[in-house]
Amino acid sequence: MTVLPTTRSTRCSADSLHSSRTHSPSIPVLTSATAKPRHERPTAMNTPQFTFITTSHPAEFKHEENSKKVRSTAMKYHRQMESLGLTDKPARSTSRKSTTGIVSPPSVPSEKEDIFYYERLEENELYLDLSPSTIPLLPSSAPAVQSIVQTALYDTVASQSLPQTSMSRVTEYQATSGHSSFMLDMLLDDFATNQPREYLIDNGQTVMLPMVADTEQSAEHLLSLLMQEFTTTSMLRKWFPAMRLNRDLISSATVLAAAWDDTKRNLPGDSDRTVLLKQGATAMFARRQSDPNTHLDDSTITIMLHLMSAEMWSYDDSILKFYEAGIVSAIVTSGGMHKLQDVAVAEFAAAYCYHSAITREATQYAVFQQWMPQDLDIGAMIPLPESPLFDPTGKFATLARISCSSETRDIIFQMRHLTDVFIESMGPATDLCIKKEEIYDGPQSIALLGYHNRSLAIHTQISSLLSAEVQGHSRSNDWVYEACRIAAVIYTNAIKNLSKIGDYDPSISAGCCSSRGDTAPSPTKSLPEQLFEALQKTDLAGIWQDMAGVLYWVCVVGAAAAHTLAAAAANNASPSMEYNPQQSYPVWVRRNLDMHAFRTMAILVPQHPTPIIIAQKKLYRVQEVIREAAAPGRA
């Protein structure tokens, strides 16, 4: 199984990025252990055994148990065809080729080429036509305009092509034990059949995990946790070829599982096991970076991405910046995003670094700003992760068909509208008319006045919404609504005041009064703290399913809002980082919001890279316009 190659049109300015890249100290590499028995391959005499499934309703065919039976049968059939020599295996290209242009959607892989064909078939309805003839080429000097135009074009094409109804889900992810076991079985089956000889030891068992000197949590537990909390079929499909060739990628990926386990165990920082795994992954990175044959390899960049993601919990800002600079330096030295061997690495690098820039409200590197993902193989991904930052149909077609309350949907609609009019009105020139509340003559002033009126109306509406803690109204105890409402309060105030999301006015309350005089409890906590506590009452494990895109927006806005307060609290915290309600709670909230935002993004990106990166670019553009308006000499 291969990842289909794509070509890309990239206008990176290739500015010389000189970042200090220090070599990590020499750390002993963790030894490999943990074995799984090699699976028996079917003999030529075996015939495929078919399982017939009968149900009383068509929808029952999609139940987890039935789906697993179908996928299992398909997997066995594929393995048997392979053993009989009836499956073609295209060789994986390792050359770096310079490609230009924007690609049309790739063809659907044959059943013999893709073991995930049966899983994708039920969701594969169409491919959007984004061939070169449909996409205008823009001057390289206008990356921001290119981003907006390409987003608009993508939205237009999608709105003409998307079906209004679909039995498909936004995400393949399921928060069930069955999902975890199926992902793990799929991974081990693939290794048992396709792994190189060096992965085998004398007794025919598989070596693929680092030895962890923590008897409480085994390496196999970490791999199982990784499969349970982060992995989907799309992720495995994209990473299978690379993982087969490089065992380091599996070892370094367990760092993310360990960091997430620390989150679930409510630890104030990295556990000893996580520290050990980070040291091992850092040693892998240092070894590969010092080798001229691997220092620019995609797998080296991937290890840096794993290490960067593992810092989301302990959140050492200097280490995050170091890995970001290292990733960017490797990409630029290689010739840019379009020169990476694997498109998945480019997508993950852009998504991870945009996430980091947004939550820290920092400036993004030019190599990512000037790159747009063109791998729009979204036919197998319908419906899409809609949010205030991404709505291809213009009417939230996905949210309209799920159990999302009209009040929640209205909040999302208003935030999308506010985002669009803010970028349209303030983006081109970042005029000061709104900030100074002065209206001048001319078309631009008229447009700004229209924006001012619309944004003020939206802000007033959001500010007057009732809290879910207030009893006696239609959304009482609706915590998805409450999380969206609080995120909207934070977001609208940042746009209204042209201030960083993290610089919100602490006097602003998320608890609102009703016309009858009922009030929510008096606010004693910050907006990010109230947001996190509302989120804890929702299905975070299942990432809100078809509202996963909305959850990412809620969490990433909350993480950005919590950053400033958490930084101040961290400066006053004790070196031991022991939990202290007065000092550490803001840090704790920021970590949780960031980790849940990151997890949601990590699950969605393999299946929906373009929608997520477009959403990130749009939110980053909002932050960028705010920074431009607040720049010295413009206030």
C-alpha positions in Angstrom: 0.0 0.0 0.0 1.4 3.4 -0.9 0.5 7.0 -0.4 -0.4 8.5 -3.7 2.1 11.1 -4.9 0.9 14.6 -5.5 2.4 17.8 -7.0 2.1 21.2 -5.4 2.3 24.8 -6.4 4.4 26.5 -3.7 5.5 30.1 -3.6 7.8 30.0 -0.6 10.1 33.1 -0.5 12.9 30.8 0.8 14.2 33.6 3.0 17.3 32.5 4.8 16.3 31.1 8.1 19.2 31.0 10.5 18.2 29.2 13.6 20.5 28.0 16.4 20.4 24.2 16.2 22.3 22.7 19.1 23.0 19.1 19.3 21.4 17.3 22.2 23.8 15.7 24.7 24.7 12.2 24.1 22.0 10.0 25.7 22.0 6.2 25.6 19.5 4.9 23.1 16.7 2.9 24.5 16.9 -0.7 23.7 14.1 -2.4 21.7 11.9 -5.1 23.2 8.3 -6.3 23.3 7.4 -8.9 20.9 4.4 -10.1 19.1 4.1 -13.5 17.5 4.3 -13.4 13.7 1.0 -14.0 12.1 0.6 -17.1 10.0 0.0 -16.3 6.3 -2.7 -18.3 4.5 -1.8 -21.1 2.3 -2.7 -21.4 -1.3 -5.2 -24.2 -0.5 -7.3 -21.9 1.6 -10.4 -20.4 0.2 -11.9 -17.1 1.4 -14.5 -17.6 4.0 -17.4 -15.2 3.6 -19.5 -14.0 6.5 -23.1 -13.0 5.7 -24.6 -10.3 7.9 -28.3 -9.8 8.2 -30.0 -6.9 9.9 -33.5 -5.5 10.3 -32.5 -2.0 9.3 -29.9 -0.7 6.9 -28.3 1.5 9.5 -27.3 -1.6 11.5 -24.7 -2.5 8.9 -22.7 0.5 10.3 -22.7 -0.8 13.9 -19.2 -1.3 15.2 -19.4 -5.0 15.5 -20.6 -5.5 12.0 -18.1 -3.0 10.5 -15.3 -4.9 12.3 -16.4 -8.2 10.8 -16.5 -6.7 7.3 -13.1 -5.1 7.7 -11.6 -8.3 9.2 -12.9 -10.4 6.3 -11.5 -7.9 3.8 -8.1 -7.9 5.5 -7.9 -11.7 5.4 -8.9 -11.7 1.8 -6.3 -9.2 0.9 -3.6 -11.1 2.8 -4.6 -14.3 1.0 -4.4 -12.6 -2.4 -1.0 -11.3 -1.5 0.3 -14.7 -0.5 -0.9 -16.1 -3.8 1.0 -13.4 -5.7 -2.2 -11.7 -6.9 -1.5 -8.3 -5.3 0.7 -5.8 -7.0 2.9 -3.8 -4.6 4.2 -0.6 -6.1 7.7 0.3 -4.9 7.8 3.2 -2.5 9.8 6.1 -4.1 12.4 7.6 -1.9 13.7 10.2 -4.3 13.0 13.9 -3.9 11.4 15.3 -7.0 10.8 18.9 -7.8 7.2 19.3 -8.7 5.1 22.3 -9.8 1.5 23.0 -10.5 -1.6 22.2 -8.7 -2.9 18.7 -8.9 -6.3 17.4 -9.8 -7.7 14.8 -7.3 -5.9 11.5 -7.3 -7.6 8.4 -8.7 -9.3 6.0 -6.4 -6.9 3.2 -5.5 -7.8 -0.3 -6.6 -8.9 -2.9 -4.1 -5.6 -4.7 -4.5 -3.5 -1.6 -3.7 -5.3 -0.4 -0.6 -6.2 -2.6 2.3 -8.4 0.3 3.6 -10.5 0.2 0.4 -13.5 -1.4 2.2 -13.4 1.1 5.0 -13.1 4.1 2.6 -15.7 2.7 0.1 -18.7 3.5 2.4 -17.6 7.1 2.7 -16.2 7.7 -0.8 -18.9 9.6 -2.7 -17.0 12.1 -5.0 -13.8 13.9 -5.6 -13.9 17.7 -6.0 -12.7 19.1 -9.3 -9.7 21.2 -8.3 -7.7 20.7 -11.5 -5.3 23.4 -12.7 -7.9 24.9 -15.0 -10.2 25.7 -12.1 -7.6 27.4 -9.8 -6.1 30.7 -10.8 -2.4 31.2 -10.2 -1.6 34.3 -8.1 1.5 36.4 -7.8 4.0 35.0 -5.4 4.1 38.4 -3.7 0.6 37.9 -2.4 0.6 34.9 -0.1 -2.1 36.3 2.2 -4.4 37.1 -0.8 -3.6 33.6 -2.2 -4.7 32.0 1.0 -8.0 33.9 1.1 -8.8 33.3 -2.7 -7.9 29.6 -2.6 -10.0 29.2 0.5 -12.9 30.9 -1.2 -12.5 28.9 -4.3 -12.4 25.7 -2.3 -15.5 26.7 -0.4 -17.3 27.5 -3.7 -16.4 24.2 -5.4 -17.3 22.2 -2.3 -20.6 24.0 -2.0 -21.5 22.9 -5.5 -20.4 19.3 -5.0 -21.2 18.2 -1.5 -24.3 16.1 -1.0 -26.9 17.5 1.4 -27.2 14.3 3.3 -24.8 11.4 4.0 -24.6 8.4 6.3 -20.9 9.1 6.7 -19.2 10.5 9.8 -16.9 13.5 10.1 -14.2 11.4 11.8 -13.3 7.7 11.7 -12.3 7.9 15.3 -14.4 6.1 17.9 -13.7 6.3 21.7 -14.2 2.6 22.2 -12.0 -0.4 23.2 -13.0 -2.0 19.9 -11.4 0.9 18.0 -8.2 0.5 20.0 -7.9 -3.2 19.4 -8.8 -3.0 15.7 -6.1 -0.3 15.2 -3.5 -2.3 17.0 -4.4 -5.5 15.2 -4.2 -3.7 11.9 -0.7 -2.3 12.8 0.6 -5.7 13.9 -0.9 -7.6 10.9 0.9 -5.2 8.6 4.2 -5.6 10.3 3.9 -9.4 10.4 3.4 -9.5 6.7 5.5 -6.6 5.3 8.2 -5.8 7.8 11.9 -5.8 6.6 14.1 -8.7 7.8 16.0 -6.5 10.3 12.7 -6.2 12.3 12.9 -9.9 13.1 14.8 -11.7 15.8 15.8 -15.3 15.9 12.5 -16.7 17.2 10.5 -14.9 14.5 9.0 -12.3 16.8 8.6 -8.7 16.1 10.7 -6.0 17.7 9.1 -2.6 17.4 8.9 -0.8 20.8 11.5 0.8 23.1 12.2 -0.8 26.5 10.6 1.4 29.2 12.2 1.2 32.6 8.8 1.8 34.2 7.2 -1.5 35.3 3.9 0.4 36.0 3.3 1.3 32.4 4.7 -1.1 29.8 5.7 -0.1 26.3 2.8 -2.2 24.9 0.5 -0.2 27.1 1.7 3.0 25.5 1.3 1.7 22.0 -2.2 0.6 22.9 -2.9 4.0 24.4 -1.6 5.6 21.2 -4.0 3.5 19.1 -6.9 4.3 21.4 -6.5 8.0 21.8 -5.0 9.2 18.5 -5.1 6.7 15.7 -7.5 6.3 12.8 -7.4 4.3 9.6 -6.4 7.4 7.7 -3.4 7.9 10.0 -2.3 4.3 9.6 -2.8 4.4 5.9 -0.5 7.5 5.6 2.1 6.3 8.1 2.4 2.6 7.3 5.1 3.0 4.6 7.3 5.2 6.7 6.8 3.1 9.8 7.8 -0.1 8.0 11.1 1.5 6.9 12.0 3.2 10.2 11.3 1.7 13.6 12.4 5.0 15.2 9.0 6.5 14.2 7.1 4.1 16.3 9.4 4.5 19.3 9.2 8.3 19.1 5.4 8.3 18.7 5.0 6.7 22.1 6.3 9.9 23.6 2.9 11.5 22.6 1.1 8.6 24.2 3.1 9.0 27.4 2.4 12.8 27.6 -1.3 12.1 27.1 -1.2 9.5 29.8 0.3 12.1 32.1 -2.6 14.3 31.3 -5.2 11.6 32.1 -3.4 10.8 35.3 -3.6 14.5 36.4 0.2 14.8 36.9 1.6 18.3 37.4 4.3 17.7 34.8 6.2 15.0 33.0 6.3 11.6 34.7 9.6 9.7 35.0 8.6 7.5 32.1 7.8 10.4 29.9 11.2 12.0 30.7 12.9 8.7 29.8 11.0 8.4 26.5 11.8 12.0 25.6 15.5 11.3 26.3 15.4 8.3 24.0 13.6 10.2 21.2 16.0 13.1 21.6 18.9 10.7 21.2 17.3 9.4 18.0 17.0 12.9 16.7 20.6 13.9 17.6 21.9 10.7 16.0 19.9 11.3 12.8 20.7 15.0 12.7 24.4 14.4 12.8 24.2 11.8 10.0 24.4 13.6 6.6 22.3 10.8 5.1 19.4 11.4 7.4 19.6 14.9 8.8 17.1 16.2 6.2 15.1 13.0 5.9 11.3 13.2 6.5 11.6 10.7 9.3 14.0 13.1 11.2 11.4 15.8 10.8 8.7 13.4 12.0 10.7 12.6 15.2 11.0 16.4 15.9 7.2 16.7 15.4 6.7 13.9 18.0 9.0 15.6 20.4 7.3 18.9 19.8 3.8 17.4 20.5 5.1 15.9 23.7 5.9 19.3 25.0 2.3 20.4 24.9 1.8 19.1 28.4 4.9 20.2 30.2 5.0 23.3 28.0 8.5 24.5 28.0 8.3 27.4 25.5 12.0 27.5 24.7 12.0 23.8 23.8 8.9 24.3 21.6 10.6 27.1 19.8 13.8 24.9 19.4 11.9 22.1 17.7 9.9 24.5 15.5 13.1 26.2 14.3 14.6 22.8 13.7 11.6 21.7 11.6 11.6 24.9 9.6 15.4 24.8 9.0 15.2 21.2 7.7 12.3 22.0 5.4 13.9 25.2 4.0 17.3 23.5 3.5 15.5 20.7 1.7 14.1 23.2 -0.8 10.6 23.9 0.7 7.4 22.1 1.6 6.9 20.8 -1.9 10.3 19.0 -1.8 9.4 16.8 1.2 9.2 13.1 0.3 5.9 12.5 1.9 2.9 14.9 1.7 1.7 13.7 5.1 4.9 15.1 6.7 4.2 18.5 5.1 0.6 18.5 6.3 1.5 17.5 9.9 4.4 20.0 10.0 2.1 22.8 8.9 -0.8 21.8 11.3 1.5 21.3 14.3 3.3 24.6 13.8 0.2 26.6 13.1 -1.3 25.2 16.3 1.7 26.2 18.3 1.7 29.7 16.8 -2.0 30.2 17.4 -2.0 29.1 21.0 1.1 31.2 21.8 -0.2 34.1 19.6 3.2 34.1 18.0 4.3 34.9 14.4 4.2 31.9 12.0 7.2 31.0 9.8 7.0 32.2 6.2 7.5 28.7 4.9 4.1 27.7 6.3 2.3 31.0 5.6 3.2 30.8 1.9 2.1 27.1 1.5 -1.4 25.9 0.9 -2.3 22.2 1.0 -3.5 21.1 -2.4 -4.0 17.4 -1.6 -7.8 17.7 -1.7 -8.6 14.0 -1.8 -11.7 14.7 0.3 -14.2 12.5 -1.5 -13.7 9.9 1.1 -14.0 12.4 3.9 -17.5 13.8 3.5 -18.9 15.3 5.6 -16.2 17.8 6.7 -15.2 19.2 10.1 -17.2 22.4 10.0 -16.5 25.2 12.4 -16.6 29.0 12.6 -13.3 28.8 10.6 -14.4 26.4 7.9 -17.8 26.1 6.3 -17.6 25.0 2.7 -21.3 25.0 1.9 -22.0 28.4 3.5 -24.9 26.9 5.5 -23.2 24.3 7.8 -24.6 21.3 6.0 -23.1 18.8 8.4 -24.2 20.6 11.6 -27.7 20.9 10.1 -28.2 17.1 10.1 -26.8 16.2 13.5 -28.2 16.7 17.0 -26.8 20.2 17.4 -29.2 22.6 19.1 -30.4 25.7 17.1 -28.9 28.0 19.8 -25.5 26.3 19.5 -25.7 26.4 15.7 -26.6 30.1 15.8 -23.5 30.8 17.9 -21.3 29.0 15.4 -22.9 30.8 12.5 -22.4 34.2 14.2 -18.7 33.5 14.8 -18.2 32.4 11.2 -19.9 35.6 10.0 -17.8 37.8 12.4 -14.6 36.1 11.3 -15.4 36.6 7.6 -16.4 40.3 7.9 -13.5 41.1 10.1 -11.0 39.7 7.7 -12.8 41.3 4.7 -13.1 44.8 6.3 -9.9 45.0 8.4 -7.5 42.7 6.6 -6.7 44.8 3.4 -5.5 48.0 5.1 -6.0 47.5 8.9 -7.5 51.0 9.1 -7.8 52.7 12.4 -11.4 54.0 11.9 -12.9 51.2 14.0 -10.3 51.4 16.8 -10.6 55.1 17.1 -14.4 55.0 16.4 -13.9 57.7 13.8 -15.7 57.5 10.5 -14.2 59.2 7.4 -15.6 59.7 3.9 -15.1 57.3 1.1 -16.0 53.6 0.2 -13.5 52.1 2.6 -15.0 54.1 5.5 -18.5 53.0 4.5 -17.4 49.4 4.5 -15.8 49.8 7.9 -18.9 51.5 9.2 -20.9 48.5 8.0 -18.5 46.1 9.7 -18.6 48.2 12.9 -22.4 47.9 13.0 -22.5 44.2 12.3 -19.7 43.3 14.7 -21.3 45.4 17.5 -24.6 43.6 16.9 -22.9 40.2 17.1 -21.0 41.1 20.2 -24.2 42.4 21.9 -26.1 39.2 21.0 -23.3 36.9 22.3 -22.9 38.9 25.5 -26.7 38.5 26.2 -26.8 34.8 25.9 -27.8 32.8 29.0 -25.4 30.6 30.7 -26.2 26.8 30.8 -25.8 27.1 34.5 -28.9 29.2 34.6 -31.9 26.9 35.1 -35.3 27.2 33.4 -34.3 27.9 29.8 -33.9 25.6 26.8 -30.2 25.3 27.0 -29.9 24.7 30.8 -27.2 22.1 31.5 -26.3 21.9 27.8 -22.5 22.0 28.2 -21.6 21.9 24.5 -23.7 25.0 24.1 -22.0 26.5 27.2 -18.5 25.7 25.9 -19.3 27.3 22.5 -20.9 30.3 24.3 -17.8 31.0 26.5 -15.4 30.6 23.6 -17.6 33.1 21.6 -17.4 35.6 24.5 -13.6 35.4 24.4 -13.4 35.5 20.6 -15.8 38.4 20.1 -14.1 40.5 22.8 -10.7 40.0 21.2 -12.0 41.1 17.8 -14.1 44.0 19.2 -11.1 45.4 21.3 -8.5 44.5 18.7 -6.5 42.8 21.4 -4.8 39.4 21.7 -7.1 36.6 22.6 -5.0 36.1 25.8 -5.3 39.8 26.7 -9.0 39.7 27.4 -10.4 42.0 30.1 -10.5 39.9 33.3 -13.6 41.8 34.4 -15.6 40.3 31.6 -18.0 37.7 32.9 -19.2 34.6 31.0 -22.2 34.4 33.3 -25.1 36.4 31.7 -28.4 37.7 32.9 -31.8 36.9 31.5 -34.6 39.4 30.9 -36.4 37.9 33.9 -33.5 38.8 36.1 -32.2 35.3 36.6 -28.4 35.1 36.8 -25.7 32.5 36.7 -23.6 32.1 39.8 -21.2 35.0 40.4 -18.0 34.4 38.4 -15.0 33.7 40.6 -12.9 32.2 37.9 -11.4 33.4 34.6 -13.1 32.8 31.3 -10.6 30.0 30.3 -11.2 28.3 33.6 -15.0 28.4 33.2 -14.5 27.1 29.6 -12.4 24.2 30.7 -14.9 23.2 33.4 -17.7 23.3 30.9 -15.7 21.2 28.5 -15.1 18.6 31.2 -18.9 17.9 31.2 -18.9 17.1 27.5 -17.7 14.1 25.5 -14.1 15.1 25.2 -13.1 11.5 24.7 -15.1 11.2 21.5 -14.0 14.7 20.3 -17.7 15.7 19.8 -17.9 13.3 16.8 -19.5 15.3 13.9 -18.7 18.6 15.8 -15.0 17.8 16.0 -14.1 20.9 14.0 -16.1 23.0 16.4 -14.4 21.4 19.4 -11.0 22.3 17.9 -12.0 25.9 17.6 -13.4 26.0 21.1 -10.2 24.5 22.7 -7.7 26.4 20.6 -9.4 29.7 21.4 -9.5 28.7 25.1 -5.8 27.7 25.0 -4.8 31.0 23.5 -6.9 32.9 26.1 -5.3 30.9 28.9 -1.7 31.4 27.7 -1.1 34.9 29.2 -2.6 34.1 32.6 -0.8 30.7 32.7 2.5 32.4 31.9 2.1 34.8 34.8 1.1 32.0 37.1 4.1 29.9 36.1 6.5 32.7 36.9 5.2 32.7 40.4 5.0 28.9 40.8 7.4 26.9 42.9 10.2 25.1 41.1 8.8 21.8 42.1 5.6 22.5 40.2 3.6 20.8 42.9 -0.1 21.6 42.6 -1.2 24.8 44.3 -4.7 26.0 43.8 -3.8 29.7 43.8 -0.6 29.4 41.6 -0.9 26.3 39.4 -4.6 26.2 38.4 -4.2 28.6 35.4 -1.2 26.6 34.2 -3.3 23.4 34.6 -6.2 24.8 32.6 -3.9 26.0 29.8 -2.2 22.6 29.6 -5.5 20.8 29.4 -7.1 23.1 26.9 -4.0 22.9 24.7 -3.7 19.1 25.0 -7.4 18.6 24.1 -7.1 21.0 21.2 -3.9 19.2 20.0 -5.5 15.8 20.3 -8.5 16.8 18.3 -6.3 18.3 15.6 -4.0 15.3 15.5 -7.0 12.9 15.0 -8.5 15.1 12.3 -5.5 16.1 10.2 -4.8 12.7 8.6 -8.4 12.5 7.4 -9.0 16.2 6.8 -5.7 17.9 6.3 -6.9 20.7 4.0 -10.0 21.7 6.1 -8.0 21.8 9.3 -5.1 23.8 7.9 -7.4 26.2 6.2 -9.2 26.8 9.5 -5.9 27.4 11.2 -4.8 29.8 8.5 -8.0 31.7 9.0 -7.7 32.0 12.7 -4.0 33.0 12.4 -5.1 35.7 9.9 -7.5 37.1 12.5 -4.6 37.2 15.0 -2.4 38.7 12.4 -4.8 41.5 11.6 -5.2 42.3 15.3 -1.4 42.5 15.7 -1.2 44.8 12.7 -3.9 47.1 14.2 -2.1 47.2 17.5 1.4 47.9 16.0 3.2 51.0 17.2 2.3 54.1 15.2 -1.2 52.7 14.3 -3.0 53.2 17.6 
